[in-house]
Amino acid sequence: MSIWEYANPKKFMQTSAWALPWVSGAAAVCLVTGLIWGFFFTPDDYRQGSTVKIIYLHVPAAMMAINAWVMMLVTSLIWIVRRHHVSALAAKAAAPVGLTFTLIALVTGALWGQPMWGTWWAWDPRLTSFLILGLFYLGYIALWAAVDNPDTAADLTGVLCIVGSVFALLSRYAVNFWNQGLHQGASLSMDAEENVADVFWVPLVVCIVGFILLFVALVLARTRTEIRARRLAALVARERMA
Amino acid sequence: MIAVLTRDLRLAIRAGGGFGLGLAFFLLVAVLVPLGVGPEPATLARIAPGILWVGALLACLLTLDRIFALDFEDGSLDLLATAPIPMEGTVAMKALAHWLVTGLPLTLVSPVLALLMNLPAQGYPWLLASLLLGTPALSMIGTFGAALTVGVKRGGLLLSLIVLPLYVPTLIFGAEAVKRGAQGMEAAVPLLLMAGITFGAGALLPFAAAAAIRVNLR
């Protein structure tokens, strides 16, 4: 019994079929609880008023946008080293989800920035590096779509993901160097100096857990779709051969 | 490896098109920007470092899809893969050849365009140094992108989409070095960071590009 058993598509399909409703349900519960709690049962911030409540979408989406890329990096490495197809398909499945989270973070950030900073967009390091992260996702998805042979596509996108990770990190520090901006520092770091107040903290954590579960559920569902699509393609190919 | 290099150089010079194209594009950018933003010398001087770097980057991008595409189509890439030199070496030589026919000429003509763009005099050495150190990174990253997309029909647009985000750090540090140099500020830090990217790309990306080529030839 090792974790590599789940690299077997059949085993993966069985396990994910069992896990998917639970994960989705837990995600729904967490998101509904966290968002309702956040939106209706927390006080307005003394400086930012009620606009502070967009934090419950903005921060978790931004966190998951980065974590999705990290997950793609790990699964790409697993594919390149151990050639488990489920791993490559999971990376493929995660990319559009990560892109969506990036877009959510950018859009909610713009909606938040407009009343707070008086502008929809600023060429601030965090904003800019998120825009670049979105471009990385676009390139990755486009490369998957452009290559016909699925194994070739998995190899090429895997290499792109690894190289892209290095450059995404470089870009992050490059834009930091390039411009010092408006965006506040980390609000959830372990030292409590800069943390948000406790009233906002608890529902925020619930929302973050909800987004993590939502991400897992979406990736599981999309990976199942990819596996089924792959099986269908194999069946069609066999039909044509016969 | 020398043979691969000289072959590529000879092809680039004799086949025409690709060789002068990047330079002409660079010139066009430097002509069009003043027409677009207006001819005030102060404005031009302020945006010159960025425009020159963006122009160099786009000119470089324009010629990337030629690096492997022709060799892939006529089958010589397969021959190169079976040749007794490692694929990494071939890729590095391809990138070097691309740099010699685009990056180096761009660097050499950049002072003339900087004159058109009214760059302050103290910015010239920094412009030359940053382009000289930075364009090899552009060629190497571009070669990696070209290696990824070599099997894709009409991969040019995809290539741009993949390569442009990878160009971001080089562009930022390069333009920043010129900007600081032109304002008479200390500019060694961005220049050194950019040189670090160049050497890092030169050391690591040939392996990634060679892996991509092998996948595409499989």
Contacts between the chains, C-beta under 8 A, distances in Angstrom:
chain1	res1	chain2	res2	distance
A	132	B	165	5.3
A	132	B	168	5.6
A	135	B	161	7.4
A	135	B	164	6.8
A	135	B	165	4.3
A	136	B	165	5.1
A	138	B	161	6.1
A	139	B	158	7.8
A	139	B	161	4.7
A	139	B	162	4.1
A	139	B	165	6.4
A	142	B	158	5.4
A	142	B	161	5.6
A	142	B	162	7.4
A	143	B	148	6.6
A	143	B	149	7.4
A	143	B	158	6.7
A	143	B	162	6.4
A	146	B	149	7.3
A	146	B	152	4.7
A	146	B	155	6.9
A	146	B	158	5.3
A	147	B	151	6.7
A	147	B	152	6.3
A	152	B	151	7.0
A	152	B	215	5.6
A	152	B	216	6.9
A	152	B	218	6.9
A	155	B	211	7.8
A	155	B	212	7.8
A	155	B	215	4.2
A	156	B	148	5.3
A	156	B	212	5.8
A	156	B	215	5.8
A	156	B	216	7.4
A	159	B	148	6.9
A	159	B	208	5.3
A	159	B	211	5.6
A	159	B	212	5.3
A	159	B	215	7.6
A	160	B	148	6.0
A	160	B	162	6.6
A	162	B	208	7.2
A	163	B	144	6.5
A	163	B	166	7.2
A	163	B	205	7.1
A	163	B	208	5.2
A	164	B	165	7.4
A	164	B	166	7.1
A	166	B	204	7.9
A	167	B	165	6.9
A	167	B	166	4.7
A	167	B	168	7.4
A	167	B	169	6.7
A	168	B	165	7.7
A	170	B	168	8.0
A	170	B	169	4.2
A	170	B	197	6.6
A	171	B	165	7.1
A	171	B	168	4.5
A	171	B	169	5.3
A	171	B	172	7.9
A	173	B	169	7.9
A	174	B	168	6.4
A	174	B	169	3.9
A	174	B	172	4.4
A	174	B	173	6.2
A	174	B	193	7.7
A	175	B	168	7.5
A	175	B	172	6.5
A	177	B	172	7.1
A	177	B	173	7.5
A	177	B	176	7.3
A	177	B	190	7.2
A	177	B	193	7.4
A	178	B	172	4.7
A	178	B	176	6.2
